[in-house]
């Protein structure tokens, strides 16, 4: 069975507070516990939330003498020179270097993006095999995807972010004939059913049909994630009070099951990659570095 190379998961949304970094980190740790080699890249130079997650986890493990899995992590800063063209070239080179260092060793690469449009954001999206877009379960947050008719609830105009993703999908198709599997993830779902919740679900399904993507249930609104962040732990880590810094709660257990359901809904090629590992198959000739070269040539 031919190996596809590293599978790139990009978590993106031009809306702050949608749970991108939490989702990215949990996906990465889950895959590590499944026995895969995982790298992560943070291209959010302002907030650096994923990088803080990684640092907190390493410091907690070191202080407690814990043996827990860690990703191979990179943080890519924005270039701040006077020339926009030169800044983009520097950022492109840094990104390509990070990719080339991990693509033949890692099975999965998880990239966290900022809540605003940057050159690195666009590069990351063009590289995605799987794109995960968390959307808070709110009519207000749906505006990040599209404008909707207030009477019918039908999408009338795609957002800047939706157009960015569609451009990335077109670029990807032109480079290697593959598409980006785009999954909209309902996040911070209310515990109680409401008219607002049903509206959000219906409108998300309509915009997904328009954009050619899928909708998956994400994670309910839970305090547990704010509690885990300082130690860099996740709901996938062993339920040990010494490891977690306290006894796990029912919220912890529920969040773990929700994340497992989300991972299943993403349809990641875990079985294919595991089979390729056993067969020690060679990487796909059209690997991530070559896709980067094609992208650079298309921009020049």
Backbone bond lengths (Angstrom), bond angles and torsions (degrees), N, CA, C in turn:
res aa  C-N    CA-C-N  psi(-1)  N-CA   C-N-CA  omega(-1)  CA-C   N-CA-C  phi
1 X - - - 1.464 - - 1.527 108.99 -
2 X 1.337 119.80 124.15 1.457 120.78 -178.99 1.514 111.52 -69.08
3 X 1.298 115.85 138.88 1.452 120.82 178.33 1.523 109.82 -84.45
4 X 1.342 116.87 141.10 1.450 121.93 -177.61 1.516 112.24 -87.61
5 X 1.309 119.13 -1.79 1.452 120.16 -172.27 1.512 109.69 82.71
6 X 1.338 116.62 -170.50 1.451 119.96 -179.11 1.532 110.09 -65.32
7 X 1.318 115.94 136.58 1.469 121.33 177.51 1.525 107.66 -92.08
8 X 1.324 115.90 121.80 1.462 121.12 -173.65 1.518 110.55 -96.47
9 X 1.335 115.91 121.02 1.463 122.87 175.56 1.524 107.81 -108.20
10 X 1.315 116.91 116.59 1.465 121.37 177.22 1.523 108.54 -106.07
11 X 1.326 116.41 131.78 1.466 121.46 175.64 1.520 106.79 -107.73
12 X 1.326 116.87 112.96 1.454 119.89 -173.42 1.509 113.85 -142.06
13 X 1.332 114.26 150.00 1.459 122.72 177.03 1.526 106.75 -177.40
14 X 1.326 118.01 130.14 1.467 120.32 179.05 1.514 110.71 -83.69
15 X 1.325 116.38 49.78 1.464 122.55 178.45 1.509 108.16 -145.26
16 X 1.325 115.93 119.59 1.457 119.34 178.26 1.518 111.03 -69.35
17 X 1.331 115.84 151.81 1.461 120.36 175.54 1.512 114.86 75.97
18 X 1.336 117.18 19.23 1.463 119.22 -179.21 1.522 112.66 -93.00
19 X 1.335 116.92 -2.16 1.464 120.07 177.61 1.514 114.25 91.36
20 X 1.341 117.24 22.91 1.469 120.11 -178.31 1.525 111.87 -61.87
21 X 1.329 116.90 -51.41 1.469 120.04 -174.41 1.525 111.70 -67.24
22 X 1.327 116.87 -39.41 1.462 120.38 177.49 1.522 110.12 -62.45
23 X 1.323 116.40 -43.22 1.463 120.64 178.66 1.522 110.92 -64.41
24 X 1.337 117.04 -46.12 1.460 120.97 -179.54 1.524 111.06 -59.29
25 X 1.333 117.04 -45.72 1.460 120.89 -176.82 1.521 111.17 -66.53
26 X 1.326 117.03 -42.45 1.453 119.60 -179.63 1.529 111.42 -66.42
27 X 1.329 117.28 -39.28 1.464 119.20 176.63 1.524 110.90 -61.16
28 X 1.328 116.37 -43.28 1.462 120.76 -179.13 1.525 111.60 -62.83
29 X 1.336 117.00 -46.50 1.468 120.21 -178.09 1.523 110.97 -67.94
30 X 1.320 116.92 -38.83 1.468 119.87 177.04 1.532 110.58 -58.24
31 X 1.323 117.04 -46.48 1.466 120.74 -178.99 1.524 111.63 -65.28
32 X 1.334 117.00 -34.89 1.464 120.14 174.94 1.527 110.97 -61.52
33 X 1.327 116.65 -44.46 1.458 120.03 179.51 1.531 111.97 -68.03
34 X 1.326 116.78 -21.87 1.461 120.30 176.52 1.535 111.67 -80.56
35 X 1.330 116.14 -2.13 1.453 120.44 175.96 1.514 115.38 96.65
36 X 1.335 117.31 9.97 1.455 120.23 -179.93 1.531 110.68 -95.00
37 X 1.316 115.13 155.37 1.457 121.00 173.98 1.528 107.93 -87.08
38 X 1.338 115.53 127.70 1.463 119.82 -172.18 1.522 110.47 -128.70
39 X 1.316 115.58 132.51 1.467 122.25 171.49 1.520 108.34 -113.37
40 X 1.330 116.03 156.75 1.460 120.19 178.92 1.524 109.48 -138.09
41 X 1.330 115.01 146.34 1.459 121.48 177.94 1.523 108.48 -131.35
42 X 1.325 115.56 132.48 1.464 122.26 176.64 1.521 107.67 -109.24
43 X 1.338 116.94 114.33 1.462 120.11 177.94 1.525 111.66 -105.10
44 X 1.333 116.27 13.14 1.466 121.09 176.34 1.521 108.10 -92.17
45 X 1.336 116.73 91.48 1.460 120.84 -174.72 1.515 112.86 -72.00
46 X 1.322 117.71 -18.01 1.460 120.64 -176.85 1.521 111.38 -86.00
47 X 1.335 117.70 -57.20 1.467 120.80 -175.74 1.524 112.25 -85.74
48 X 1.328 117.11 -41.64 1.466 122.31 179.17 1.531 112.75 56.35
49 X 1.328 116.62 35.20 1.465 119.72 -175.06 1.521 111.87 -63.46
50 X 1.333 117.36 -43.50 1.466 119.12 179.30 1.520 110.82 -62.31
51 X 1.330 117.07 -40.00 1.461 120.82 178.64 1.523 110.34 -63.62
52 X 1.330 117.54 -38.84 1.474 120.76 176.50 1.534 110.73 -64.63
53 X 1.336 116.58 -40.10 1.465 120.55 175.76 1.529 110.26 -56.13
54 X 1.329 115.35 -50.99 1.466 121.12 -177.63 1.524 110.65 -61.38
55 X 1.334 117.06 -44.25 1.464 121.21 -179.37 1.522 110.77 -64.85
56 X 1.337 116.84 -43.76 1.471 120.01 179.13 1.520 111.06 -60.26
57 X 1.311 116.47 -40.22 1.469 120.72 -178.82 1.524 111.04 -65.54
58 X 1.317 116.01 -43.92 1.467 119.33 -179.59 1.524 111.78 -66.29
59 X 1.329 116.54 -41.01 1.465 119.96 179.86 1.524 111.08 -67.49
60 X 1.342 117.25 -40.12 1.461 121.24 178.63 1.533 110.16 -64.19
61 X 1.318 117.12 -43.53 1.464 121.07 179.79 1.528 110.76 -64.11
62 X 1.334 116.56 -40.98 1.460 120.11 -179.39 1.534 110.83 -67.23
63 X 1.325 117.40 -42.65 1.470 120.43 -177.27 1.522 112.27 -69.61
64 X 1.347 116.70 -28.88 1.459 120.78 -178.86 1.524 113.43 -100.50
65 X 1.325 117.52 -2.83 1.451 120.22 -176.59 1.511 113.20 64.62
66 X 1.330 116.77 38.43 1.456 121.95 -175.54 1.526 111.21 -91.46
67 X 1.312 116.35 146.18 1.451 122.21 174.04 1.528 107.57 -108.24
68 X 1.297 116.15 93.39 1.459 122.17 -179.77 1.534 108.34 -129.94
69 X 1.322 118.02 154.58 1.469 119.96 -176.51 1.529 112.52 -73.38
70 X 1.330 115.48 148.73 1.461 122.61 178.66 1.522 109.20 -133.30
71 X 1.318 115.98 150.33 1.453 120.01 174.96 1.526 109.77 -83.36
72 X 1.327 115.12 158.94 1.461 120.82 166.04 1.521 105.91 -82.28
73 X 1.329 116.59 113.07 1.467 119.31 -166.80 1.525 112.53 -114.26
74 X 1.350 114.44 142.71 1.458 122.64 174.56 1.523 109.18 -129.45
75 X 1.324 115.40 140.00 1.465 120.05 170.72 1.520 107.86 -117.30
76 X 1.333 116.98 124.22 1.457 121.69 -177.23 1.523 110.13 -106.77
77 X 1.329 118.02 114.08 1.460 120.76 179.21 1.521 111.40 -80.18
78 X 1.328 116.14 156.57 1.454 120.70 171.73 1.517 109.41 -71.92
79 X 1.326 116.39 142.48 1.458 120.85 174.24 1.531 108.41 -82.57
80 X 1.346 117.47 135.38 1.458 120.82 -171.87 1.527 112.49 -121.19
81 X 1.326 117.23 35.03 1.457 120.73 176.78 1.519 112.01 -76.27
82 X 1.331 115.83 -179.45 1.460 120.83 -177.41 1.530 112.45 -79.87
83 X 1.330 116.88 -23.78 1.454 120.82 -177.32 1.529 110.44 -99.48
84 X 1.327 116.07 120.33 1.464 119.99 178.83 1.522 110.53 -62.92
85 X 1.327 116.28 -42.09 1.465 120.30 -179.62 1.530 110.94 -61.87
86 X 1.338 116.34 -42.74 1.465 120.29 179.20 1.523 110.87 -68.02
87 X 1.340 116.82 -38.48 1.467 120.59 177.24 1.527 110.20 -59.46
88 X 1.329 115.98 -45.68 1.456 119.87 -179.93 1.527 111.28 -63.35
89 X 1.328 117.43 -38.19 1.458 120.47 179.09 1.524 111.01 -64.38
90 X 1.347 116.08 -43.90 1.469 120.40 179.46 1.524 110.31 -62.95
91 X 1.327 116.90 -44.90 1.466 120.89 179.88 1.525 110.86 -62.80
92 X 1.331 115.41 -42.44 1.461 120.29 178.10 1.529 110.76 -59.73
93 X 1.320 117.11 -45.04 1.462 121.15 -178.78 1.529 111.49 -64.68
94 X 1.340 116.99 -41.58 1.461 120.15 178.43 1.522 111.27 -63.93
95 X 1.316 115.12 -42.24 1.464 119.91 180.00 1.532 110.18 -64.72
96 X 1.318 116.41 -45.89 1.461 120.43 -179.48 1.529 110.88 -62.41
97 X 1.328 116.90 -38.45 1.462 119.89 178.95 1.521 111.08 -63.85
98 X 1.340 116.05 -43.09 1.466 119.48 178.64 1.526 111.01 -62.55
99 X 1.326 116.26 -43.32 1.461 120.16 179.51 1.527 110.80 -62.46
100 X 1.332 116.59 -45.87 1.470 120.11 -176.46 1.519 111.85 -64.91
101 X 1.342 117.75 -25.95 1.467 120.77 -179.68 1.521 112.68 -73.90
102 X 1.329 116.98 -25.56 1.466 118.67 -172.56 1.519 114.42 -116.56
103 X 1.340 118.38 -16.45 1.461 118.33 -166.49 1.523 114.12 -66.38
104 X 1.324 119.33 -25.75 1.464 119.91 179.35 1.529 112.20 -99.17
105 X 1.331 117.44 -2.71 1.460 121.43 176.35 1.523 111.67 -107.83
106 X 1.342 116.84 -37.41 1.457 120.73 -178.31 1.532 110.68 -87.09
107 X 1.326 115.42 150.16 1.460 121.33 173.86 1.527 110.82 -89.88
108 X 1.339 115.05 -36.51 1.455 120.94 179.78 1.528 109.06 -130.37
109 X 1.312 115.10 143.72 1.457 122.49 173.37 1.522 107.77 -123.28
110 X 1.331 116.85 120.79 1.470 122.30 -179.66 1.521 108.45 -106.56
111 X 1.334 116.85 123.31 1.464 122.01 -177.84 1.521 109.46 -116.45
112 X 1.325 116.09 125.44 1.471 122.43 176.60 1.520 108.93 -100.81
113 X 1.336 116.81 133.26 1.460 121.56 -175.70 1.522 110.67 -116.81
114 X 1.337 117.41 159.14 1.467 120.50 -179.19 1.530 111.97 -78.08
115 X 1.316 115.69 169.58 1.458 121.50 178.56 1.507 112.32 -87.41
116 X 1.317 117.36 35.59 1.461 122.00 177.59 1.524 107.68 -157.51
117 X 1.321 116.13 162.48 1.463 121.78 -174.30 1.524 110.66 -82.90
118 X 1.324 116.51 124.39 1.464 122.57 174.44 1.522 108.54 -136.90
119 X 1.311 116.07 169.69 1.457 120.56 175.47 1.525 110.84 -61.04
120 X 1.330 117.62 -41.63 1.456 121.22 179.04 1.521 111.32 -66.09
121 X 1.343 117.14 -34.62 1.460 120.63 176.61 1.521 110.17 -60.78
122 X 1.318 116.56 -45.66 1.462 120.71 -178.44 1.533 110.86 -67.11
123 X 1.336 116.95 -40.64 1.463 120.23 177.48 1.528 110.85 -60.77
124 X 1.330 115.82 -44.99 1.465 120.17 -178.84 1.525 111.20 -61.14
125 X 1.326 116.66 -45.00 1.458 119.88 -178.19 1.525 111.44 -64.65
126 X 1.331 117.29 -37.14 1.466 120.15 179.87 1.523 111.83 -67.20
127 X 1.333 116.80 -22.03 1.460 121.62 -178.03 1.527 112.90 -89.07
128 X 1.341 117.74 -12.00 1.465 122.03 -169.91 1.521 112.79 -65.68
129 X 1.327 115.18 139.94 1.459 122.00 163.12 1.526 108.92 -93.94
130 X 1.334 115.56 -42.98 1.454 122.11 175.36 1.521 107.97 -122.60
131 X 1.316 117.21 127.64 1.457 122.35 176.94 1.523 108.77 -112.46
132 X 1.326 115.89 121.22 1.455 122.11 179.66 1.526 108.37 -108.78
133 X 1.328 116.86 121.17 1.463 121.37 -179.96 1.519 109.46 -118.14
134 X 1.339 117.73 99.77 1.468 119.54 175.84 1.529 109.87 -70.80
135 X 1.319 116.32 134.16 1.463 122.04 178.25 1.517 107.53 -128.69
136 X 1.338 116.57 118.83 1.454 119.60 178.20 1.528 110.69 -59.01
137 X 1.320 115.94 142.02 1.461 121.74 -175.75 1.526 110.32 -73.59
138 X 1.327 114.96 69.28 1.467 120.80 -175.75 1.512 108.92 -146.28
139 X 1.331 116.86 141.27 1.460 120.76 177.10 1.524 110.86 -63.42
140 X 1.328 117.03 -30.73 1.465 120.95 178.30 1.523 110.39 -65.73
141 X 1.329 116.47 -44.81 1.464 120.44 -176.60 1.521 113.13 -71.15
142 X 1.325 117.69 -17.58 1.460 119.94 177.50 1.520 112.04 -65.54
143 X 1.338 116.75 -19.92 1.461 119.83 179.78 1.521 112.56 -62.75
144 X 1.329 117.22 -19.71 1.460 119.33 178.69 1.530 110.81 -69.14
145 X 1.344 116.21 -18.03 1.453 120.90 179.78 1.523 112.89 -98.88
146 X 1.335 116.36 -40.57 1.466 119.01 -174.89 1.523 109.70 -169.02
147 X 1.339 114.16 166.03 1.461 120.64 167.62 1.516 107.59 -94.40
148 X 1.329 115.72 142.21 1.454 120.44 -174.94 1.523 110.96 -121.19
149 X 1.334 114.82 147.89 1.462 120.06 172.90 1.524 108.52 -67.82
150 X 1.341 118.53 124.04 1.465 119.88 -175.14 1.525 113.90 -66.31
151 X 1.337 117.64 -18.77 1.461 120.92 -178.66 1.522 110.97 -92.58
152 X 1.333 116.02 -51.46 1.466 119.79 -175.51 1.516 113.73 -88.92
153 X 1.338 117.16 -23.16 1.455 120.58 -176.14 1.513 113.46 78.81
154 X 1.324 117.83 7.89 1.460 121.14 179.32 1.527 110.42 -81.36
155 X 1.343 117.90 143.54 1.464 120.38 176.26 1.528 110.17 -68.38
156 X 1.333 116.42 132.11 1.466 121.08 -178.10 1.523 112.62 -111.28
157 X 1.311 117.51 -25.14 1.465 121.00 -178.81 1.520 109.53 -152.42
158 X 1.319 116.34 129.61 1.451 120.26 -179.90 1.528 110.88 -75.22
159 X 1.324 116.72 147.25 1.468 122.18 -178.20 1.527 110.64 -77.37
160 X 1.324 115.11 170.59 1.462 120.46 175.29 1.524 110.45 -58.86
161 X 1.325 116.79 -41.01 1.463 119.53 -178.59 1.528 111.03 -66.06
162 X 1.326 117.65 -41.99 1.459 120.60 179.17 1.524 110.47 -61.64
163 X 1.317 116.73 -39.19 1.460 119.52 178.40 1.529 111.19 -68.23
164 X 1.343 116.55 -36.60 1.466 120.71 176.53 1.526 110.24 -59.39
165 X 1.335 116.46 -44.63 1.460 120.16 -178.75 1.525 110.61 -66.69
166 X 1.318 117.00 -40.76 1.465 119.65 -179.72 1.525 110.84 -64.25
167 X 1.330 117.46 -37.12 1.475 119.96 175.45 1.522 110.32 -63.90
168 X 1.340 115.95 -42.65 1.466 119.98 179.14 1.521 111.00 -62.11
169 X 1.319 117.32 -39.35 1.458 120.67 178.74 1.530 111.15 -65.44
170 X 1.327 116.00 -39.76 1.471 119.81 178.59 1.516 111.05 -64.95
171 X 1.351 116.56 -42.10 1.458 120.91 178.48 1.524 110.72 -62.05
172 X 1.315 115.61 -44.66 1.460 120.38 -179.10 1.534 110.39 -61.78
173 X 1.322 116.72 -43.18 1.453 120.87 -179.89 1.523 111.24 -63.18
174 X 1.337 116.49 -38.46 1.461 119.65 -178.56 1.516 112.29 -72.58
175 X 1.348 116.92 -25.60 1.466 120.92 -177.42 1.524 112.24 -81.75
176 X 1.335 117.34 -50.93 1.475 118.45 -175.60 1.523 113.69 -133.12
177 X 1.330 116.78 11.38 1.456 119.46 175.51 1.510 114.96 73.04
178 X 1.332 117.36 13.20 1.464 121.39 179.82 1.524 109.60 -111.86
179 X 1.300 115.77 156.65 1.456 120.08 179.87 1.517 110.27 -110.06
180 X 1.316 115.85 168.75 1.466 122.56 177.38 1.520 108.19 -97.90
181 X 1.323 117.00 124.26 1.466 120.89 176.19 1.524 107.64 -79.07
182 X 1.324 116.26 107.05 1.466 121.73 -174.14 1.522 109.51 -101.09
183 X 1.333 116.28 123.64 1.457 121.80 -177.75 1.531 109.46 -122.65
184 X 1.327 116.17 119.13 1.464 121.25 173.23 1.527 107.67 -86.02
185 X 1.323 115.90 127.16 1.461 120.49 -174.96 1.527 109.81 -113.28
186 X 1.311 115.80 116.99 1.465 120.12 175.34 1.534 107.92 -67.81
187 X 1.324 115.54 122.81 1.457 119.69 -174.18 1.524 110.42 -124.51
188 X 1.349 115.10 157.50 1.462 121.77 -178.88 1.529 110.50 52.78
189 X 1.316 114.13 48.87 1.455 121.18 -178.69 1.521 109.69 -71.50
190 X 1.313 116.53 136.33 1.463 121.20 179.32 1.523 109.87 -67.47
191 X 1.334 115.61 147.14 1.458 120.98 178.62 1.533 111.47 -70.98
192 X 1.325 116.87 -23.02 1.455 121.66 -175.46 1.523 109.92 -109.53
193 X 1.322 116.18 134.51 1.456 120.90 177.33 1.526 109.41 -67.15
194 X 1.306 116.17 141.39 1.465 120.44 -178.66 1.519 109.44 -151.18
195 X 1.318 115.63 167.61 1.465 120.67 177.07 1.529 110.04 -62.51
196 X 1.351 116.52 -39.33 1.458 121.06 178.55 1.530 110.73 -60.19
197 X 1.325 117.31 -43.20 1.460 121.09 -179.42 1.523 110.60 -62.48
198 X 1.328 116.72 -43.10 1.459 120.00 -179.60 1.522 110.75 -66.57
199 X 1.340 117.03 -37.29 1.454 120.54 177.36 1.526 111.55 -63.37
200 X 1.321 115.33 -45.36 1.464 120.21 -179.79 1.517 110.17 -59.62
201 X 1.327 117.33 -45.45 1.456 121.51 -179.67 1.530 110.68 -59.93
202 X 1.325 115.94 -47.17 1.471 120.35 -178.71 1.524 111.36 -62.90
203 X 1.339 116.86 -44.61 1.461 120.70 -177.45 1.522 111.71 -69.26
204 X 1.331 116.64 -36.82 1.469 119.77 176.48 1.526 110.88 -63.63
205 X 1.330 116.33 -41.40 1.463 119.83 179.77 1.528 110.53 -64.25
206 X 1.324 116.82 -36.52 1.464 120.10 179.45 1.526 111.73 -69.11
207 X 1.331 116.49 -42.77 1.467 118.85 179.85 1.532 110.28 -70.27
208 X 1.341 117.35 -32.36 1.464 120.30 177.42 1.529 110.61 -65.06
209 X 1.330 116.33 -39.31 1.461 120.58 177.35 1.524 110.14 -63.70
210 X 1.327 115.94 -40.12 1.468 120.84 -179.73 1.536 111.00 -66.97
211 X 1.328 117.03 -37.25 1.459 121.44 -174.50 1.528 113.38 -93.64
212 X 1.311 117.51 -9.13 1.458 119.57 -179.13 1.514 112.75 73.43
213 X 1.324 116.75 41.45 1.472 120.65 177.68 1.526 109.43 -129.47
214 X 1.322 116.11 -177.48 1.459 121.39 -176.65 1.518 110.81 -116.09
215 X 1.328 116.29 162.28 1.464 122.25 177.15 1.523 108.57 -119.62
216 X 1.335 116.21 133.15 1.466 121.53 177.17 1.517 109.56 -131.50
217 X 1.311 116.25 146.14 1.461 120.19 174.57 1.515 109.42 -72.67
218 X 1.314 115.67 137.22 1.449 120.64 179.49 1.515 111.83 -105.22
219 X 1.316 115.50 -124.11 1.457 121.01 -170.11 1.528 110.01 -118.18
220 X 1.314 115.72 139.99 1.464 120.91 176.61 1.527 109.79 -69.33
221 X 1.305 116.10 162.75 1.461 121.90 176.20 1.524 108.86 -66.87
222 X 1.343 117.63 113.65 1.461 121.39 -175.26 1.526 111.12 -138.61
223 X 1.321 114.88 137.93 1.464 121.54 178.17 1.519 111.13 -70.97
224 X 1.336 117.32 -22.00 1.455 121.74 -173.06 1.528 112.15 -55.12
225 X 1.340 117.32 -33.74 1.464 119.39 -176.59 1.532 111.74 -69.81
226 X 1.311 116.69 -35.98 1.472 119.43 175.76 1.520 110.54 -68.66
227 X 1.316 116.86 -29.48 1.467 120.75 178.83 1.523 111.72 -73.83
228 X 1.320 117.11 -33.00 1.462 121.08 -176.85 1.526 112.80 -81.43
229 X 1.327 117.70 -25.97 1.459 120.68 -172.96 1.535 113.95 -56.25
230 X 1.351 120.70 -45.41 1.475 119.56 -176.30 1.525 114.00 -59.55
231 X 1.323 117.43 -26.98 1.470 120.02 179.55 1.526 112.10 -99.06
232 X 1.332 116.70 -6.80 1.458 119.61 -178.62 1.516 113.23 70.62
233 X 1.322 116.73 19.50 1.460 119.90 179.75 1.525 109.75 -90.21
234 X 1.331 115.97 164.82 1.456 121.70 -179.62 1.524 109.83 -131.67
235 X 1.320 115.27 172.05 1.464 119.21 178.75 1.525 111.02 -72.39
236 X 1.333 118.05 -10.45 1.456 120.84 178.48 1.527 112.90 -88.93
237 X 1.328 118.13 -11.61 1.456 120.38 177.95 1.527 109.77 -70.63
238 X 1.341 117.92 155.00 1.461 120.90 -178.12 1.527 112.42 -55.36
239 X 1.329 115.27 144.39 1.466 121.03 -178.00 1.524 109.51 -80.31
240 X 1.311 114.95 73.45 1.462 122.38 -178.53 1.519 108.16 -122.82
241 X 1.332 117.67 127.26 1.469 119.70 -174.53 1.526 111.56 -66.01
242 X 1.351 118.49 -31.91 1.459 119.98 176.40 1.531 110.98 -68.89
243 X 1.319 115.19 -38.56 1.460 120.34 -179.59 1.520 111.10 -68.36
244 X 1.328 116.05 -44.72 1.455 120.90 -174.93 1.524 113.18 -86.05
245 X 1.330 116.85 -13.69 1.460 118.71 -176.84 1.516 112.31 81.48
246 X 1.312 117.31 17.03 1.464 122.38 179.95 1.514 109.51 166.73
247 X 1.330 116.70 167.26 1.450 121.39 -178.67 1.522 110.55 -72.20
248 X 1.333 118.22 137.06 1.462 120.56 176.32 1.524 110.89 -66.51
249 X 1.324 116.41 147.84 1.463 121.82 -178.36 1.515 110.13 -107.46
250 X 1.338 116.09 174.14 1.451 120.59 175.50 1.523 110.24 -63.26
251 X 1.345 116.56 -34.19 1.460 120.74 176.83 1.529 110.32 -61.23
252 X 1.333 115.72 -38.94 1.459 121.49 177.62 1.532 110.21 -60.35
253 X 1.327 116.03 -47.06 1.459 120.55 -178.28 1.527 111.40 -65.46
254 X 1.328 116.17 -40.80 1.468 120.18 -179.84 1.526 110.65 -65.81
255 X 1.342 115.98 -41.30 1.461 120.16 179.72 1.529 110.24 -63.86
256 X 1.321 117.80 -38.10 1.463 120.99 178.45 1.519 110.43 -60.96
257 X 1.335 116.71 -44.81 1.460 119.74 -179.57 1.525 111.33 -66.00
258 X 1.336 116.67 -37.98 1.461 120.00 178.40 1.529 111.10 -63.58
259 X 1.321 116.60 -41.49 1.460 119.62 179.05 1.523 111.31 -67.95
260 X 1.317 117.07 -35.86 1.466 119.37 176.45 1.525 110.25 -62.73
261 X 1.327 116.23 -40.70 1.467 120.40 178.35 1.526 110.41 -65.31
262 X 1.333 116.82 -38.36 1.460 120.44 178.84 1.527 110.47 -64.50
263 X 1.334 116.97 -45.32 1.460 120.74 179.60 1.536 110.06 -59.01
264 X 1.325 116.74 -42.24 1.467 120.37 178.95 1.525 110.84 -62.58
265 X 1.336 116.83 -37.89 1.464 121.16 -178.35 1.524 112.54 -69.91
266 X 1.336 118.06 -21.50 1.459 120.96 -179.29 1.525 113.07 -75.14
267 X 1.337 116.84 -18.45 1.466 121.72 178.72 1.536 111.58 55.66
268 X 1.320 115.56 46.63 1.465 119.93 178.49 1.533 109.91 -68.82
269 X 1.324 117.93 148.58 1.480 121.09 -175.44 1.524 112.41 -79.95
270 X 1.321 117.55 51.98 1.467 120.88 -176.58 1.526 111.79 -65.72
271 X 1.335 116.80 -42.37 1.470 119.43 -179.36 1.524 110.68 -66.27
272 X 1.310 117.34 -40.65 1.459 121.50 179.36 1.518 111.31 -63.45
273 X 1.341 116.37 -43.50 1.462 120.14 -179.34 1.527 110.65 -68.41
274 X 1.330 116.50 -39.95 1.465 119.71 177.94 1.528 110.86 -61.92
275 X 1.343 116.85 -40.73 1.462 120.28 178.78 1.522 110.87 -65.76
276 X 1.332 116.70 -38.30 1.461 120.42 178.79 1.521 111.02 -66.50
277 X 1.331 116.40 -35.42 1.464 120.01 177.19 1.527 110.36 -61.32
278 X 1.317 116.28 -45.25 1.464 120.27 -178.32 1.522 110.84 -66.18
279 X 1.336 115.91 -36.55 1.459 119.76 -179.14 1.520 112.21 -82.60
280 X 1.351 115.77 -9.66 1.461 122.11 -177.15 1.531 110.33 52.60
281 X 1.333 114.17 47.26 1.461 120.01 -177.29 1.512 110.71 -74.06
282 X 1.319 115.24 154.89 1.464 121.30 178.55 1.522 109.92 -75.55
283 X 1.341 117.53 153.28 1.460 120.52 178.05 1.526 111.53 -65.69
284 X 1.315 114.25 157.62 1.454 121.02 174.43 1.521 109.20 -61.92
285 X 1.354 118.99 133.33 1.467 120.43 179.30 1.529 112.84 -56.20
286 X 1.346 118.39 -35.37 1.450 120.09 178.04 1.518 108.58 -86.74
287 X 1.350 117.15 72.61 1.447 121.57 -177.74 1.519 109.96 -83.77
288 X 1.335 115.84 -179.36 1.458 120.74 -173.19 1.521 112.30 -65.39
289 X 1.334 117.68 -37.77 1.458 119.70 179.93 1.523 110.47 -63.83
290 X 1.316 117.53 -41.50 1.462 120.03 179.30 1.521 110.84 -67.36
291 X 1.318 117.33 -34.98 1.468 119.00 175.67 1.523 109.85 -62.55
292 X 1.336 116.64 -37.76 1.461 120.65 177.39 1.525 110.86 -62.39
293 X 1.325 116.29 -42.55 1.462 120.05 179.59 1.520 110.62 -61.78
294 X 1.341 116.47 -42.85 1.457 120.62 177.02 1.525 111.01 -61.38
295 X 1.343 115.81 -40.07 1.460 119.34 179.64 1.523 111.25 -63.80
296 X 1.329 116.53 -42.50 1.457 120.67 -179.75 1.532 110.09 -64.26
297 X 1.321 116.83 -40.98 1.458 119.90 179.78 1.521 111.45 -65.39
298 X 1.314 117.04 -35.51 1.460 120.52 -179.69 1.511 112.04 -71.26
299 X 1.358 116.12 -26.34 1.464 120.00 -179.39 1.525 111.88 -83.25
300 X 1.343 116.60 -25.22 1.468 120.64 -175.93 1.525 111.73 -82.11
